[in-house]
């Protein structure tokens, strides 16, 4: 998802602060401030590609635009949102912030929202986007950005409303149809999702992403053969479209064809053009091994990711993959090794050249992981202590992801105490887009004696059939849980 945002007067949307803005910007729309017409055209071409989720191709154009005009703030926004690595993202955000004073007020707001999102400051981010929309109410991209904000918070109805506004302003603007499709999918409104994706295909039939997005919906519905066909259609349009190799691999995993899945990921590795694309090949190969319970093989692939991060001196990404090693280890019952990885993650992020807010977020996450380690050791006293510390740390910030993780901890502690009613209540308020949470909720509901609800939630976990870094941990267990329940 992309983040942008900042504004004051509606008239400001039509004003560029310096240099050349060759085509007059219509009133109430976000301007593009640059001293170079060539840079402007490169940026527009890059933005079009980025909005079609062709990030690697878009990035090359944003790089050229930034080279033509080193003071071009929006080129840096484009570089941030098309980044393939964490280091590249944070570097571009910092440059965008440094250049924002040279841009118009609406562009400052876009940079403000991007910066706030990168630092985990949701209220500032929302404020920037709200002011942007107030100043530029007729700009479809302003509404699309607010839709992305709500989408990231799992406020899917609000996201759809903003995407609808964007398409009312510009029915030919394709990206909101894609995002509406996903929002409807997450709401369980599959018919509406299918209509949105088919409209997306209709608008840009010569692009790969519409077929890829529709393939994800088909995969979610368990229509794996059709899903693979749609992914292959995307690749026939663009053989470098990374997401479709990932999708084919996941569909093969869900069909019980892990070896075939790894062939798809190997193809991705062969065509990869960037470190980010190479990382994806290793990540999803690792997840295919997680589905099989092959912990050491999964860790080997994650180590290959870490090697890429070390070579690129991307400490934020290295911290992330180190934490994922911890997640794999803790789910495999290798608790001491997991704890060591979590400590390593924190030490790495402390050395990274990133904003203080990013490091503070990592330290809050460390409390969450320490609570999970304590639970895995059946040390409920320490788990409660760490969970309370985590809750105290995240409550003032109001970041939905963290608040949901706090409820997850409460639910897991209640589950360990066999207080099934409390566990189910808390887990229902944890991340409902995490199949691991759904599985734990089903366990709690079954313990509480509500077999019907347990089967419904457990089936959702067992048949998640979506891209997830936790599905492999619970898919087999969820299937076993559901299969052992009475038939309706």
C-alpha positions in Angstrom: 0.0 0.0 0.0 1.1 3.5 -0.7 1.1 6.4 1.8 1.0 10.1 1.0 -0.2 13.5 2.5 -0.3 17.5 3.6 -2.5 20.8 2.7 -3.8 24.2 3.6 -5.9 26.0 1.0 -7.8 24.6 -1.9 -6.1 27.1 -4.2 -2.7 25.7 -3.1 -3.5 22.6 -5.2 -3.0 24.7 -8.4 0.2 26.4 -7.3 3.8 25.2 -7.9 6.4 26.8 -5.8 9.4 26.9 -8.1 10.7 26.1 -11.5 8.7 24.8 -14.4 5.3 23.1 -14.2 4.7 22.9 -17.9 1.0 21.8 -18.0 -1.2 24.0 -15.9 -2.5 21.9 -12.9 -6.3 22.1 -12.7 -7.7 23.7 -9.6 -8.3 21.4 -6.6 -5.8 18.8 -7.8 -2.3 17.9 -6.6 0.4 19.6 -8.6 3.7 18.2 -9.7 6.5 20.6 -8.8 9.7 20.2 -10.7 12.2 22.4 -12.6 12.4 19.9 -15.5 9.7 19.0 -18.0 11.7 15.9 -18.8 11.7 14.9 -15.1 7.9 15.5 -14.9 7.2 13.3 -17.9 9.4 10.5 -16.5 7.7 10.8 -13.1 4.2 10.5 -14.7 5.2 7.4 -16.6 6.7 6.0 -13.4 3.6 6.8 -11.5 1.4 5.1 -14.0 3.5 1.9 -13.8 3.6 2.0 -10.0 -0.2 2.3 -9.9 -0.3 -0.8 -12.0 2.0 -2.5 -9.4 5.0 -2.7 -11.8 7.3 -1.4 -9.2 10.6 -2.4 -10.6 9.9 -0.9 -14.0 8.5 2.3 -12.3 11.5 2.6 -10.1 13.9 3.0 -13.1 11.8 6.0 -14.3 11.7 7.6 -10.8 15.4 7.3 -10.6 15.8 9.0 -14.0 13.3 11.8 -12.9 15.3 12.3 -9.7 18.5 12.6 -11.7 17.0 15.2 -14.0 15.8 17.2 -11.0 17.6 16.5 -7.7 15.1 18.8 -6.0 12.0 16.8 -7.1 10.3 15.7 -3.9 7.6 13.6 -5.6 10.3 11.6 -7.4 11.6 10.6 -4.0 8.1 9.6 -2.9 7.9 7.4 -6.0 11.3 5.9 -5.2 10.1 5.2 -1.6 6.8 3.5 -2.7 8.6 1.4 -5.4 11.4 0.3 -3.2 12.3 -3.3 -3.1 14.3 -3.2 0.1 13.7 -1.5 3.5 17.0 0.5 3.3 16.0 2.0 -0.1 12.5 2.8 1.3 13.8 4.7 4.4 16.5 6.4 2.4 14.0 7.8 -0.1 11.6 8.8 2.6 14.3 10.8 4.3 15.2 12.5 1.0 11.6 13.3 0.3 11.3 15.0 3.7 14.4 17.0 3.1 13.1 18.3 -0.2 9.5 18.9 0.9 10.0 22.6 1.6 10.7 23.2 -2.1 7.3 21.7 -3.1 3.7 22.9 -3.0 1.6 22.5 0.1 -0.3 19.4 -1.3 3.0 17.7 -2.1 4.2 18.5 1.4 1.2 16.7 2.7 1.9 13.7 0.5 5.4 13.6 2.0 4.1 14.2 5.5 1.7 11.2 5.2 4.5 9.0 3.8 6.9 10.0 6.6 4.2 9.5 9.3 3.3 6.1 7.9 7.0 5.1 7.9 7.3 6.1 11.6 4.1 4.5 12.8 2.3 7.7 13.5 -1.3 7.0 12.4 -2.9 10.2 13.7 -0.4 12.4 11.9 -0.7 10.4 8.8 -4.5 10.6 8.8 -4.3 14.4 9.6 -2.1 15.0 6.6 -4.4 13.0 4.3 -7.5 14.7 5.7 -6.0 18.1 5.0 -5.0 17.0 1.5 -8.5 15.9 0.7 -9.9 19.2 2.1 -7.6 21.1 -0.2 -7.8 18.9 -3.2 -11.3 17.4 -3.1 -11.4 16.6 -6.8 -8.2 14.7 -6.9 -8.9 11.0 -7.2 -5.4 10.1 -5.9 -6.0 12.0 -2.7 -9.0 9.8 -2.0 -7.1 6.7 -3.1 -4.4 7.5 -0.5 -7.0 7.8 2.2 -8.5 4.5 1.1 -5.0 3.0 1.4 -4.8 4.4 4.9 -8.0 2.8 6.0 -7.1 -0.4 4.2 -3.9 -0.7 6.1 -5.9 -0.4 9.4 -8.3 -3.2 8.2 -11.1 -0.6 8.1 -12.3 -2.1 4.9 -15.7 -0.4 4.6 -14.1 3.0 5.0 -11.5 2.1 2.5 -14.2 1.1 -0.1 -16.0 4.4 0.5 -12.8 6.3 -0.4 -12.1 4.1 -3.4 -15.6 4.7 -4.6 -15.1 8.5 -4.4 -11.9 8.2 -6.4 -13.7 6.3 -9.1 -16.6 8.7 -9.1 -14.1 11.4 -9.9 -12.2 9.3 -12.5 -13.9 6.1 -13.6 -10.9 5.2 -15.7 -8.5 5.3 -12.7 -7.7 1.6 -12.3 -6.0 1.2 -9.0 -9.1 1.7 -6.7 -10.8 -1.2 -8.4 -7.9 -3.5 -7.5 -8.0 -2.3 -3.9 -11.8 -2.5 -3.7 -11.5 -6.1 -4.8 -9.1 -6.9 -1.9 -11.2 -5.0 0.6 -14.3 -6.9 -0.4 -12.4 -10.1 -0.3 -11.2 -9.4 3.3 -14.8 -8.6 4.2 -15.9 -12.0 2.8 -17.9 -10.3 0.1 -16.6 -12.5 -2.7 -19.2 -11.6 -5.4 -18.4 -7.9 -5.0 -14.7 -8.7 -5.0 -15.1 -10.6 -8.3 -17.0 -7.7 -9.9 -14.3 -5.2 -8.9 -11.5 -7.4 -10.2 -13.3 -8.0 -13.5 -13.8 -4.2 -13.9 -10.1 -3.8 -13.2 -9.3 -6.3 -16.0 -11.7 -4.5 -18.3 -9.9 -1.2 -17.7 -6.3 -2.4 -18.3 -6.5 -5.7 -20.1 -2.9 -5.4 -21.3 -1.4 -5.3 -17.8 -0.5 -8.3 -15.7 -1.8 -7.2 -12.3 -5.5 -7.5 -12.9 -5.1 -11.2 -13.8 -2.8 -11.6 -10.8 -5.3 -10.0 -8.4 -8.2 -12.1 -9.8 -6.0 -15.2 -9.5 -5.6 -14.5 -5.7 -9.4 -14.4 -5.3 -9.7 -17.7 -7.2 -7.0 -19.2 -4.9 -8.9 -17.9 -1.9 -12.0 -19.7 -3.0 -10.1 -23.0 -3.5 -10.3 -22.8 -7.3 -6.6 -23.6 -7.7 -6.4 -24.7 -11.3 -8.3 -21.6 -12.5 -6.1 -19.5 -10.2 -2.9 -20.8 -11.8 -4.4 -20.2 -15.3 -5.0 -16.6 -14.3 -1.5 -16.2 -12.9 -0.1 -17.7 -16.1 -2.1 -15.1 -18.1 -0.4 -12.4 -16.1 3.0 -13.9 -16.9 2.1 -14.1 -20.6 1.6 -10.3 -20.4 4.8 -9.7 -18.4 7.2 -12.6 -17.7 8.9 -10.4 -15.1 5.7 -10.0 -13.0 7.1 -11.3 -9.7 3.8 -11.6 -7.8 2.5 -14.2 -10.2 5.4 -16.6 -9.6 4.6 -16.2 -5.9 1.0 -16.9 -6.5 1.5 -20.0 -8.6 3.9 -21.3 -5.9 1.4 -20.7 -3.1 -1.4 -22.4 -5.1 0.8 -25.4 -5.7 1.5 -25.6 -1.9 -2.2 -25.5 -1.1 -2.7 -28.3 -3.7 -0.1 -30.4 -1.9 2.5 -29.9 -4.6 5.3 -28.4 -2.7 8.0 -29.5 -5.1 6.2 -27.9 -8.0 5.8 -24.8 -5.8 9.5 -24.6 -5.4 10.0 -24.8 -9.1 7.9 -21.7 -9.4 10.0 -19.9 -6.8 13.1 -21.1 -8.7 11.8 -19.4 -11.8 11.3 -16.2 -9.8 14.9 -16.4 -8.6 16.1 -16.9 -12.2 14.3 -13.8 -13.5 14.8 -11.6 -10.4 16.2 -8.2 -11.2 16.6 -6.8 -7.7 17.6 -7.8 -4.2 13.9 -7.4 -3.3 12.8 -9.9 -5.9 15.5 -12.3 -5.0 14.5 -12.1 -1.3 10.9 -13.0 -2.3 12.1 -16.2 -4.0 13.9 -17.3 -0.9 11.1 -16.2 1.5 8.4 -18.1 -0.2 10.6 -21.2 -0.6 11.1 -21.0 3.1 7.4 -20.8 3.7 6.8 -23.8 1.5 9.1 -25.8 3.8 7.2 -24.4 6.9 4.0 -26.0 5.5 5.9 -29.3 5.4 7.3 -28.9 8.9 10.8 -28.9 7.4 12.2 -26.3 9.9 15.9 -26.5 9.0 15.2 -26.2 5.3 13.1 -23.2 5.9 15.8 -21.6 8.1 18.3 -22.3 5.3 16.3 -20.2 2.8 15.8 -17.4 5.4 19.6 -17.4 5.9 20.0 -16.8 2.2 17.7 -13.8 2.5 19.9 -12.6 5.4 23.0 -12.9 3.3 21.4 -10.6 0.7 20.6 -8.1 3.4 24.1 -8.3 4.8 25.6 -7.7 1.4 23.3 -4.8 0.8 23.9 -3.4 4.3 20.1 -3.3 4.8 19.9 -3.7 8.6 16.1 -3.1 8.8 15.5 -6.0 6.4 18.1 -8.1 8.2 16.3 -7.5 11.5 13.0 -8.5 9.9 14.3 -11.8 8.5 16.0 -12.6 11.8 12.7 -12.1 13.5 11.1 -14.4 11.0 13.7 -17.1 11.9 12.6 -16.6 15.5 8.9 -17.1 14.4 9.8 -20.4 12.6 11.8 -21.6 15.5 9.2 -20.8 18.2 6.5 -22.6 16.2 8.8 -25.6 15.9 9.2 -25.7 19.7 12.8 -24.6 19.6 12.2 -21.9 22.1 15.7 -21.0 23.3 16.9 -20.6 19.7 13.9 -18.4 18.9 14.6 -16.2 21.9 18.2 -15.8 20.7 16.9 -14.7 17.3 14.6 -12.2 18.8 17.4 -10.7 20.8 19.6 -10.6 17.7 16.8 -8.8 15.8 16.7 -6.0 18.4 20.5 -5.6 18.4 20.5 -5.3 14.6 17.8 -2.7 14.5 19.6 -0.6 17.1 22.5 -0.3 14.7 20.4 0.7 11.8 20.4 4.3 10.5 16.6 4.8 10.8 14.3 7.2 12.7 14.0 6.8 16.4 10.3 5.9 16.0 11.3 2.9 13.9 13.7 1.6 16.6 11.0 2.3 19.3 8.6 0.2 17.3 11.1 -2.7 17.2 11.6 -2.5 21.0 7.8 -2.7 21.5 7.7 -5.7 19.2 10.5 -7.2 21.3 8.1 -7.1 24.3 5.5 -9.0 22.3 8.0 -11.7 21.3 9.4 -12.0 24.8 5.8 -12.7 26.0 5.4 -15.4 23.3 8.7 -17.0 24.5 7.5 -17.0 28.1 4.2 -18.6 27.0 6.1 -21.2 25.0 8.1 -22.0 28.2 4.8 -22.1 30.1 6.0 -19.3 32.3 2.7 -17.6 32.7 3.9 -15.1 35.3 6.6 -13.7 33.0 4.2 -13.8 30.0 1.6 -11.7 31.9 4.4 -9.3 32.9 5.6 -8.9 29.4 2.1 -8.7 28.0 1.2 -5.9 30.4 4.4 -4.0 29.5 3.5 -4.4 25.8 0.0 -3.1 26.4 1.3 -0.1 28.3 3.7 0.6 25.5 1.3 0.3 22.6 -1.9 1.8 24.0 -0.9 5.5 23.8 0.2 5.1 20.1 -3.1 3.6 18.9 -1.6 1.6 16.0 -4.2 -1.0 15.1 -1.7 -3.7 14.4 -0.1 -3.4 17.8 -3.4 -3.1 19.6 -4.5 -6.4 17.9 -1.3 -8.1 19.0 -1.9 -7.0 22.6 -5.3 -8.7 22.5 -3.6 -11.7 21.0 -1.3 -11.9 23.9 -4.2 -11.6 26.4 -6.1 -14.3 24.5 -3.1 -16.7 24.5 -2.5 -16.2 28.2 -6.2 -16.9 28.9 -5.9 -20.0 26.7 -2.9 -21.2 28.6 -5.0 -20.8 31.8 -7.9 -22.7 30.1 -10.1 -19.7 30.6 -11.6 -20.4 27.2 -14.4 -17.8 27.2 -11.9 -15.0 27.9 -9.5 -16.4 25.4 -12.1 -16.5 22.7 -13.2 -12.9 23.5 -9.7 -11.5 23.3 -8.7 -13.5 20.2 -11.8 -12.3 18.4 -10.3 -8.8 18.7 -6.9 -9.8 17.5 -5.8 -9.8 13.8 -8.6 -11.6 11.9 -6.4 -11.6 8.8 -3.9 -13.9 10.5 -4.8 -17.6 10.1 -2.7 -18.4 13.2 -5.0 -16.2 15.3 -8.1 -17.8 13.7 -6.8 -21.3 14.6 -6.2 -20.2 18.3 -9.7 -18.8 18.4 -11.1 -22.1 17.2 -9.2 -23.9 19.9 -10.6 -21.5 22.5 -14.1 -21.8 21.2 -13.9 -25.6 21.2 -12.6 -25.5 24.8 -15.6 -23.2 25.7 -18.0 -25.8 24.3 -19.1 -23.8 21.2 -18.3 -26.5 18.6 -20.3 -24.8 15.8 -18.4 -21.5 16.1 -15.1 -23.4 16.5 -15.7 -25.3 13.3 -16.6 -22.1 11.4 -13.5 -20.3 12.6 -11.3 -23.4 12.3 -12.4 -23.9 8.7 -11.5 -20.3 7.9 -8.0 -21.1 9.3 -7.7 -24.4 7.5 -8.9 -23.0 4.2 -7.2 -19.7 4.4 -5.7 -20.2 0.9 -3.9 -16.8 0.8 -0.5 -15.3 0.9 0.6 -15.4 4.6 3.7 -15.7 6.6 1.9 -17.6 9.4 -0.5 -20.0 7.4 2.1 -22.7 7.3 2.4 -22.8 11.0 -1.3 -23.8 11.5 -2.7 -25.1 8.3 -2.1 -28.8 9.2 -3.2 -28.3 12.8 -6.4 -26.4 11.7 -7.3 -29.2 9.3 -6.8 -31.8 11.9 -8.9 -29.8 14.4 -11.8 -29.4 11.9 -11.7 -33.0 10.6 -12.1 -34.2 14.2 -15.4 -32.3 14.7 -18.8 -33.8 14.0 -20.3 -33.3 10.5 -23.1 -30.8 10.3 
